[in-house]
Amino acid sequence: MKLEPAEEAILRGEQGETRRKMMEILVALGKVFGAERLIPIASAQVSGVSYKTIGEWGLRWLASIDARVVVPTVVNPIGMPRDGWSEYGIPRDFAEKQLEILEAFRKMGAKLECTCTPYYIYLINYGEHLAWAESSAVVYANSVIGARTNREGGPAALAAAIIGRTPMYGLHLLEKRRPEVWVKSPPLKGMDAEGDLYGALGYLVGKEVGTRIPLFTGMKPKRDQLKAMGAAMAATGAVSLFHVDGITPEARIFRFGTEGLEEVSIGEGALWELFRSMEVEAVAIGCPHCSEEELLEIERLLDGKRVKKPLYIFTSRQVIARMGKAVERIRKAGGMVIPDTCMVVSPMMERFKAIMVNSGKALAYVPDMCGAVARFGTLVECIREATS
Ligand code: F3S
């Protein structure tokens, strides 16, 4: 890999041991993936921030880093809301460890939004190079915005944040962003619960396509539906980029054809099979974190109703601050609107045996991460379940 003189100097340790180690991570990564050089990044997003997922070893490693990030760096959801964590059954020792992790990131100069949807807070531009780690944010940035990032591991994203660069390989290269599979889905338009079916479709497509880049035709999803579909594909497969003909930016610019692409078909029956009926103890919404529009929709669905089963709604504190009235009405109806964390990375939902979700990603992760059975439902069904 060809390094610039300033990069060589960092690698020799001229800017301290921590920056040397971080540069070593980037160079090793670049060599493994055949990168020719490093490129500057506009921002980083670091995952592996919850004490539930990184544990003591991760905490010690983060606390040992004595360097500051040099690009805007957002951290992923942590294992609890920063304030009032005891109300959600978070044990004190967990909370103390979690706050230590947050403090380590604060010292590094990271932004402590604790969200998997940094694109609701900061403007991300088409064509920008990023080093993001959270899989749902990566697939959104690449596909819906047209920015360029590989799916970084937590340490690699942090190294990129501290150096301000990332190895140029994979999805940073335009030629690696072409579609590889053509997905024919049933026509979702006009179907009941059209919006929620994109998450279900993503859940099934991810299993079929794995790491490949799908091109969807014949659909017109909105932004939140693209978010749901991408997050699910990133969870059940490892999709980091998809295109939707006529909708996503690169599909509009490059007008990809379907010739020569392997076809994957998902039947309508397979979609509906995901919506099985079963008793649940709680309902969780907001994977990825809710947008303003999604909060408004939840507020509308809760109008005149009272929550009877625990209803957890996860989003960022910035979205909560912007949506004060809607949040107040949701809380008045008995719903919990919770910042900083989510149903997967927090221990708060581990006491439930069965949880209803409206997210294909949560459907994939809740069983392993929360030890609960997950039931998939539309947003309307989720609110009905929580209020009846
Ligand atoms: Fe975000 Fe947690 Fe889902 S990090 S994508 S809400 S699993």
Boltz pocket constraint, residues with backbone or C-beta under 6 A from the ligand:
constraints:
  - pocket:
      binder: B
      contacts: [[A, 76], [A, 77], [A, 116], [A, 134], [A, 136], [A, 231], [A, 286], [A, 287], [A, 288], [A, 289], [A, 314], [A, 341], [A, 342], [A, 343], [A, 344], [A, 345], [A, 361], [A, 362], [A, 365]]
      max_distance: 6.0
